[in-house]
Amino acid sequence: TLFPSILSKRAIEEYRIDLGKEIIYADKGRARLEAVTSSPRAWEGGRPTAVNLGETHHWLESNQGHEMAAVIER
C-alpha cells in the first residue's frame, strides 16, 4: 500500500507501526492507519483525524472525485 513509501524508518520504529496489513496498527494498538476505498459511498462511520489526499488533480466530476472531496470535508 501507500504507507511504507510515506513513513520514515524513524516513524515506524518510534510509533511501533506494524506495516503489511490492511489496517496498520501503531503505538501498541492505540492508533491505526487505514487505506480506504476511493468510492465516496463507502465512507461511513466515524470521521478520521487526518486524511492524506493523493493525486487530487485526478479527482474529476466524471469519476466521482468531486463527490469524494465533499464526503471527506463533511
C-alpha positions, 0 to 999 in steps of 0.5 A, spaced: 500 500 500 501 507 500 504 507 507 511 504 507 513 509 501 510 515 506 513 513 513 520 514 515 524 508 518 524 513 524 516 513 524 515 506 524 520 504 529 518 510 534 510 509 533 511 501 533 507 501 526 506 494 524 506 495 516 503 489 511 496 489 513 490 492 511 489 496 517 496 498 520 496 498 527 501 503 531 503 505 538 501 498 541 494 498 538 492 505 540 492 508 533 491 505 526 492 507 519 487 505 514 487 505 506 480 506 504 476 505 498 476 511 493 468 510 492 465 516 496 459 511 498 463 507 502 465 512 507 461 511 513 462 511 520 466 515 524 470 521 521 478 520 521 483 525 524 487 526 518 486 524 511 492 524 506 489 526 499 493 523 493 493 525 486 487 530 487 488 533 480 485 526 478 479 527 482 474 529 476 466 530 476 466 524 471 469 519 476 466 521 482 472 525 485 468 531 486 463 527 490 469 524 494 472 531 496 465 533 499 464 526 503 471 527 506 470 535 508 463 533 511 
